[in-house]
């Protein structure tokens, strides 16, 4: 019985660690994961990754770009609306989600670029621009216009 308080403290610590992980939801690049009931992926690091036909199945594609149109990564994103609330951290420049059609609020924080909140319409592609971020780029690194 003397171990019960120690076990309770250990379990509380593990639970807190799990909550911290759940709140950050750091997605591995190129892999899909369900977060709060929404299939979500982080990708776009290479042109090969961006060409993956699997990504066309996602109803929302968020892209993060700097002043010259270059992609920016290391984004924390929160998408809310229509009964959904999904928070993720993505090292790459694209966050993809399979959301039902509708209007959503996207709050994002991109490292070394700042914070922005935008309204998006799903299905669709939204480029969130950070005009004060990014360095020199080559023409092949610019966002392709669609």
N, C-alpha and C positions, 0 to 999 in steps of 0.2 A: 504494500500500500504506500510505502514511502516514495515509490517511483512515479506515482500518479501525477503529482504536480509537475515533475520534470517532463513527463510524456505530454501533458497538456500544453506546456510551454513549447515543446518541440513541434507538436502538431499545429499550434497557432502560428509559429514561425514558418512552417511549410505552407500553410494556407495563405499567409501574407505573400510569400514568394510567388505562389500560383496566381494570386490576384494581380500582382505586379506584372507577371508575364502576360496574363489575359488582357490587361489594359494596354500593353505595348503592342501585342500582336505583330511582332517583327516577322515579315514574310520572307521565306527563302526565294531567291531569284529563280524565275521560270517555273515555279510550282504553284498549283492551285490549292487553296485551303478554304474550308468553310469557317466563317467568322460570324457569330450571331445569326446563323441561318442563311448567310449570303455567301455564295461561292466567290472568292476573291483571289486575285493573282498579282504578283509584282514582276515586271519584266521590262524589256526595252533597252537593256544595257548595250547590246550589240545589234547591228543591222540584221544579222541572222536570227536573233531572238525576236526582233520585231516582225519578221516575215512568217512566223509560226502561224499556220492557218487556224489553230485552236483558239487564238485570241479573238477572232472574228465572232465567236459565239457569245462573247460578253456584251451586255447591253450598255455598259458605261465604260468608257476609256478616258482616264484622266492623264494628261501629259503635262510635265513641268518644264518650262523653257526659260532661258536667260535672255539678256538684251539682244544678242545676235542670233537668236533662234536655236542656240545649242541646248541640248537636253540637260536638265539638272536632276540629280538624285538626292538621296538622303532626306526623304519627305515623310512627315507624320501627317496623316490624313484622317479626318472624321467626316463621314457622310451620314446625314440624317434626313428623314422624311418618309412619309407613307408607312409609318410604323417600324421603320428600320433605323438602327443606330450602329454603324460599323466604324471602328477605329483601327488603323493599321500603321505600321512603319515600313517603308519601302526604301531599299538602297538604290533601286533603279529609277528611271524617269517615268515609268508608266505604272498606274494602279488601275486594275480592271475589276469590275464587279458585275455579277449577274443579278440585276435589280429589276423589279417590275416597272413598267412604264410609269412616268410621273415626273414631278419636280422635286429636286433634292437640294439641300444646303451642304456645301463642301467647305470645311474649314481646314486649311493646310498650313503647315510650317515647314519650309524647306531650309535646310542648313545653309548658312551664309547667304541666304536670299531674303528671308523674312516670312511674314505671315500674310495670308490672304483668305478672304471668304468670298465664295462665288455661289451663284445659283445655277444648277445644271438641269437639263431636260434629258430624260432617259426614254428611249434609247438615244445614244449620241456620243460624240467625241468632244471633249473640252480641253483646250490648251490653256493652262494657267500660266500666265507670263509674269516674270519677275524682271522688269527692265533695268534694275540696278545690280543684277547678279550676272555672273559668268565672265569668263575671260576670253582670250583670243580663240577663234575657231577656224577650222578649215571648211571649205564649201560642202564636203561630204558629211559634216556633222550637223548641218542645219535640218530643221524639221521639214519633212516633205509635205507640201500642201496637197490637200485632197479636194 
